[in-house]
């Protein structure tokens, strides 16, 4: 891992310090602080084990190292919050009601455990050599808690079953693509996308620290709400408030692959590879008019595909992986 990235990320596990009037740490026992220090050392050791597993290409060891690193991060976070007197965020649960292909109404309970997602993303960014801001966990907790009710409603209405945690000050999009596609064939870029400046030419509607609700389903065609977006125009999706960016998508695509071994928006059983519009990302054509970006995964070549088309374009195999963004 690159110098400074991984060691800095563990600073977020250390309790805040200040004057005797403002610091929540003052007055805590040496035993509590020593316990946290030991767990941080343990997490650093697990981090090194993950680094070695990734370098060796040992997938079994990598899976075990991620699991153990997550456990250490969770343990450290619990101790830190106890020292600071902070209550851990509760999971959010909602009942999503929908109709199946036969028109029969069904419902399922969807729960998103913020604590597990936070520790999972911390180790994910660690693995892919993306340094996190010192206040990453605090900002994510703040966004989650301030938007709890809106998040619950969005899950209830749209069946979102996963989140994307995006930190501030990410590397540029070219670097994000390189990090999220490491081990793949080089990302394919269409002529339209390259004419718009490639990754350097992308304008994202969303930036900064954010939490995004999304769907983890592999194929849009197999999800009741996502299936309805096939054939939609990007301009209409943008007007409805869809803002998923190429940055968000690259992170979601890799995160799901790391966890399941499967890519999203890949070849379906019907033989077609379906694409997803990314209404939060645009490039320009030669006349300066915007084109919206869209992407998918090509299993035949083992690579990500990135394209761009005019706002009014509509294709039967091009839909949208719906999302909701909270800042």
C-alpha positions as semicolon CSV with decimal commas, in nm:
position;residue;x (nm);y (nm);z (nm)
1;X;0,000;0,000;0,000
2;X;0,112;0,352;-0,071
3;X;0,296;0,529;0,206
4;X;0,078;0,723;0,448
5;X;-0,260;0,604;0,319
6;X;-0,328;0,307;0,543
7;X;-0,168;0,436;0,863
8;X;-0,356;0,763;0,833
9;X;-0,690;0,583;0,803
10;X;-0,654;0,440;1,154
11;X;-0,633;0,789;1,302
12;X;-1,013;0,795;1,272
13;X;-1,027;0,529;1,546
14;X;-0,851;0,745;1,803
15;X;-1,071;0,945;2,044
16;X;-1,088;1,321;2,005
17;X;-0,882;1,527;2,243
18;X;-0,919;1,884;2,368
19;X;-0,922;2,093;2,682
20;X;-1,054;1,959;3,013
21;X;-1,374;2,154;2,944
22;X;-1,438;2,026;2,592
23;X;-1,273;1,686;2,562
24;X;-1,489;1,375;2,616
25;X;-1,167;1,179;2,675
26;X;-1,059;1,363;2,990
27;X;-1,144;1,160;3,300
28;X;-1,160;0,826;3,126
29;X;-0,965;0,542;3,278
30;X;-0,624;0,441;3,150
31;X;-0,765;0,092;3,107
32;X;-1,022;0,209;2,847
33;X;-0,766;0,407;2,651
34;X;-0,514;0,120;2,667
35;X;-0,778;-0,124;2,545
36;X;-0,849;0,099;2,244
37;X;-0,478;0,135;2,173
38;X;-0,435;-0,243;2,172
39;X;-0,729;-0,293;1,937
40;X;-0,589;-0,032;1,696
41;X;-0,258;-0,221;1,694
42;X;-0,454;-0,539;1,626
43;X;-0,636;-0,368;1,336
44;X;-0,304;-0,254;1,189
45;X;-0,178;-0,613;1,199
46;X;-0,495;-0,733;1,025
47;X;-0,447;-0,456;0,769
48;X;-0,096;-0,582;0,696
49;X;-0,230;-0,936;0,657
50;X;-0,483;-0,805;0,404
51;X;-0,208;-0,626;0,214
52;X;-0,002;-0,946;0,192
53;X;-0,302;-1,151;0,078
54;X;-0,384;-0,900;-0,197
55;X;-0,022;-0,890;-0,316
56;X;-0,008;-1,271;-0,329
57;X;-0,344;-1,298;-0,504
58;X;-0,467;-1,540;-0,236
59;X;-0,845;-1,491;-0,247
60;X;-0,921;-1,719;0,049
61;X;-0,667;-1,540;0,267
62;X;-0,797;-1,206;0,142
63;X;-1,155;-1,295;0,240
64;X;-1,044;-1,404;0,586
65;X;-0,825;-1,094;0,630
66;X;-1,113;-0,862;0,539
67;X;-1,341;-1,040;0,785
68;X;-1,086;-1,013;1,066
69;X;-1,004;-0,650;0,984
70;X;-1,375;-0,563;0,993
71;X;-1,406;-0,729;1,334
72;X;-1,114;-0,527;1,471
73;X;-1,249;-0,202;1,324
74;X;-1,590;-0,269;1,475
75;X;-1,437;-0,347;1,815
76;X;-1,228;-0,028;1,806
77;X;-1,524;0,184;1,702
78;X;-1,740;0,053;1,987
79;X;-1,467;0,129;2,244
80;X;-1,404;0,475;2,095
81;X;-1,770;0,568;2,111
82;X;-1,795;0,442;2,467
83;X;-1,503;0,667;2,563
84;X;-1,658;0,965;2,384
85;X;-2,008;0,896;2,511
86;X;-2,147;0,855;2,158
87;X;-2,442;0,623;2,090
88;X;-2,395;0,390;1,792
89;X;-2,645;0,443;1,507
90;X;-2,923;0,186;1,489
91;X;-2,997;-0,006;1,166
92;X;-3,283;0,124;0,952
93;X;-3,559;-0,118;0,860
94;X;-3,850;-0,072;0,618
95;X;-4,114;-0,286;0,448
96;X;-4,095;-0,270;0,069
97;X;-4,416;-0,367;-0,114
98;X;-4,412;-0,452;-0,485
99;X;-4,584;-0,660;-0,753
100;X;-4,418;-0,963;-0,908
101;X;-4,426;-1,051;-1,278
102;X;-4,772;-1,205;-1,237
103;X;-4,907;-0,891;-1,074
104;X;-4,926;-1,046;-0,729
105;X;-4,848;-0,808;-0,444
106;X;-4,553;-0,907;-0,229
107;X;-4,357;-0,746;0,049
108;X;-4,016;-0,786;0,206
109;X;-3,844;-0,634;0,504
110;X;-3,520;-0,458;0,413
111;X;-3,273;-0,366;0,686
112;X;-2,952;-0,172;0,635
113;X;-2,706;-0,198;0,923
114;X;-2,504;0,123;0,913
115;X;-2,233;-0,004;1,151
116;X;-2,160;-0,306;0,933
117;X;-2,162;-0,095;0,618
118;X;-1,924;0,157;0,773
119;X;-1,669;-0,104;0,876
120;X;-1,706;-0,276;0,539
121;X;-1,634;0,045;0,347
122;X;-1,338;0,131;0,568
123;X;-1,171;-0,199;0,484
124;X;-1,279;-0,167;0,118
125;X;-1,106;0,169;0,079
126;X;-0,808;0,032;0,272
127;X;-0,779;-0,260;0,031
128;X;-0,797;-0,038;-0,276
129;X;-0,543;0,213;-0,142
130;X;-0,776;0,508;-0,102
131;X;-0,690;0,708;0,207
132;X;-0,986;0,825;0,416
133;X;-1,027;1,164;0,585
134;X;-0,975;1,156;0,961
135;X;-1,341;1,247;1,015
136;X;-1,483;0,992;0,768
137;X;-1,682;0,790;1,022
138;X;-1,808;1,102;1,202
139;X;-1,936;1,253;0,876
140;X;-2,103;0,931;0,770
141;X;-2,272;0,897;1,110
142;X;-2,392;1,257;1,090
143;X;-2,541;1,210;0,742
144;X;-2,708;0,884;0,844
145;X;-2,861;1,020;1,164
146;X;-2,982;1,350;1,014
147;X;-3,157;1,169;0,728
148;X;-3,287;0,859;0,909
149;X;-3,654;0,916;0,830
150;X;-3,594;1,013;0,467
151;X;-3,371;0,708;0,422
152;X;-3,639;0,482;0,568
153;X;-3,904;0,628;0,336
154;X;-3,681;0,588;0,031
155;X;-3,620;0,220;0,114
156;X;-3,992;0,168;0,165
157;X;-4,081;0,328;-0,168
158;X;-3,802;0,194;-0,390
159;X;-3,666;-0,122;-0,228
160;X;-3,309;0,005;-0,190
161;X;-3,109;-0,269;-0,019
162;X;-2,755;-0,132;0,000
163;X;-2,558;0,188;0,047
164;X;-2,249;0,350;-0,103
165;X;-2,042;0,552;0,143
166;X;-1,843;0,819;-0,041
167;X;-1,573;1,018;0,142
168;X;-1,457;1,370;0,067
169;X;-1,146;1,434;-0,140
170;X;-1,146;1,117;-0,348
171;X;-0,874;1,082;-0,613
172;X;-0,971;1,209;-0,959
173;X;-1,194;0,995;-1,177
174;X;-0,907;0,859;-1,385
175;X;-0,745;0,726;-1,068
176;X;-1,075;0,595;-0,934
177;X;-1,123;0,397;-1,254
178;X;-0,770;0,257;-1,226
179;X;-0,817;0,154;-0,862
180;X;-1,166;0,009;-0,912
181;X;-1,063;-0,184;-1,226
182;X;-0,735;-0,322;-1,097
183;X;-0,694;-0,679;-1,222
184;X;-0,943;-0,628;-1,506
185;X;-0,884;-0,572;-1,875
186;X;-0,844;-0,198;-1,944
187;X;-1,178;-0,014;-1,931
188;X;-1,337;0,027;-2,274
189;X;-1,436;0,384;-2,367
190;X;-1,668;0,469;-2,654
191;X;-1,581;0,735;-2,912
192;X;-1,852;0,961;-2,768
193;X;-1,703;0,931;-2,421
194;X;-1,348;0,995;-2,541
195;X;-1,464;1,290;-2,752
196;X;-1,601;1,443;-2,432
197;X;-1,260;1,432;-2,267
198;X;-1,272;1,076;-2,131
199;X;-1,262;1,053;-1,751
200;X;-1,103;1,398;-1,722
201;X;-1,397;1,547;-1,912
202;X;-1,672;1,408;-1,686
203;X;-1,877;1,657;-1,486
204;X;-2,042;1,502;-1,179
205;X;-2,355;1,650;-1,028
206;X;-2,268;1,516;-0,682
207;X;-1,941;1,562;-0,494
208;X;-1,811;1,555;-0,138
209;X;-1,906;1,324;0,148
210;X;-2,234;1,145;0,085
211;X;-2,437;0,831;0,148
212;X;-2,615;0,681;-0,150
213;X;-2,901;0,431;-0,135
214;X;-2,880;0,182;-0,421
215;X;-2,984;-0,164;-0,542
216;X;-2,745;-0,459;-0,526
217;X;-2,945;-0,678;-0,765
218;X;-2,721;-0,809;-1,042
219;X;-2,958;-0,753;-1,335
220;X;-3,189;-0,454;-1,369
221;X;-3,427;-0,667;-1,572
222;X;-3,490;-0,887;-1,267
223;X;-3,595;-0,606;-1,031
224;X;-3,953;-0,477;-1,054
225;X;-3,866;-0,106;-1,029
226;X;-3,539;-0,112;-1,224
227;X;-3,698;-0,309;-1,508
228;X;-3,940;-0,021;-1,564
229;X;-3,649;0,213;-1,640
230;X;-3,540;0,019;-1,949
231;X;-3,591;0,241;-2,253
232;X;-3,605;0,562;-2,046
233;X;-3,428;0,877;-2,163
234;X;-3,144;1,018;-1,954
235;X;-3,296;1,366;-1,960
236;X;-3,619;1,233;-1,808
237;X;-3,432;1,043;-1,538
238;X;-3,231;1,355;-1,450
239;X;-3,552;1,560;-1,425
240;X;-3,686;1,303;-1,177
241;X;-3,384;1,363;-0,954
242;X;-3,163;1,066;-1,042
243;X;-2,801;1,161;-0,969
244;X;-2,592;0,842;-0,960
245;X;-2,246;0,936;-1,090
246;X;-1,976;0,739;-1,269
247;X;-1,764;0,764;-0,953
248;X;-2,048;0,614;-0,747
249;X;-2,102;0,341;-1,003
250;X;-1,738;0,234;-1,025
251;X;-1,724;0,201;-0,646
252;X;-2,055;0,011;-0,628
253;X;-1,955;-0,221;-0,914
254;X;-1,623;-0,314;-0,747
255;X;-1,770;-0,335;-0,396
256;X;-2,034;-0,587;-0,506
257;X;-1,775;-0,788;-0,700
258;X;-1,540;-0,799;-0,400
259;X;-1,824;-0,925;-0,178
260;X;-1,998;-1,170;-0,413
261;X;-1,759;-1,250;-0,700
262;X;-2,028;-1,128;-0,942
263;X;-2,054;-0,808;-1,145
264;X;-2,369;-0,601;-1,184
265;X;-2,511;-0,496;-1,523
266;X;-2,353;-0,788;-1,700
267;X;-2,481;-1,044;-1,952
268;X;-2,833;-1,164;-1,870
269;X;-2,972;-1,512;-1,934
270;X;-3,144;-1,369;-2,244
271;X;-2,798;-1,303;-2,395
272;X;-2,806;-0,923;-2,372
273;X;-2,574;-0,704;-2,166
274;X;-2,788;-0,432;-2,015
275;X;-2,646;-0,084;-1,951
276;X;-2,732;0,170;-1,683
277;X;-2,762;0,545;-1,733
278;X;-2,562;0,754;-1,485
279;X;-2,769;1,075;-1,482
280;X;-2,527;1,243;-1,241
281;X;-2,239;1,234;-1,492
282;X;-2,209;1,414;-1,824
283;X;-1,951;1,491;-2,092
284;X;-1,975;1,738;-2,380
285;X;-1,978;1,682;-2,754
286;X;-1,786;1,895;-3,006
287;X;-2,057;2,163;-3,007
288;X;-2,058;2,188;-2,627
289;X;-2,391;2,009;-2,576
290;X;-2,395;1,756;-2,294
291;X;-2,413;1,382;-2,329
292;X;-2,506;1,155;-2,038
293;X;-2,270;0,875;-1,934
294;X;-2,374;0,511;-1,904
295;X;-2,185;0,192;-1,817
296;X;-2,192;-0,186;-1,771
297;X;-1,968;-0,492;-1,737
298;X;-1,863;-0,703;-2,035
299;X;-1,797;-1,063;-1,921
300;X;-1,662;-1,164;-2,262
301;X;-1,368;-0,926;-2,230
302;X;-1,348;-0,903;-1,851
303;X;-1,375;-0,527;-1,849
304;X;-1,589;-0,227;-1,763
305;X;-1,752;-0,042;-2,051
306;X;-1,819;0,334;-2,042
307;X;-2,025;0,516;-2,304
308;X;-2,208;0,848;-2,352
309;X;-2,514;0,946;-2,556
310;X;-2,745;1,239;-2,613
311;X;-3,003;1,326;-2,344
312;X;-3,298;1,219;-2,560
313;X;-3,161;0,881;-2,666
314;X;-3,361;0,572;-2,574
315;X;-3,256;0,209;-2,608
316;X;-3,442;-0,106;-2,494
317;X;-3,135;-0,249;-2,320
318;X;-3,043;0,080;-2,148
319;X;-3,209;0,157;-1,814
320;X;-3,110;0,317;-1,484
321;X;-2,984;0,182;-1,155
322;X;-3,198;0,413;-0,938
323;X;-3,049;0,572;-0,628
324;X;-3,097;0,841;-0,364
325;X;-2,818;1,066;-0,239
326;X;-2,789;1,215;0,112
327;X;-2,531;1,474;0,222
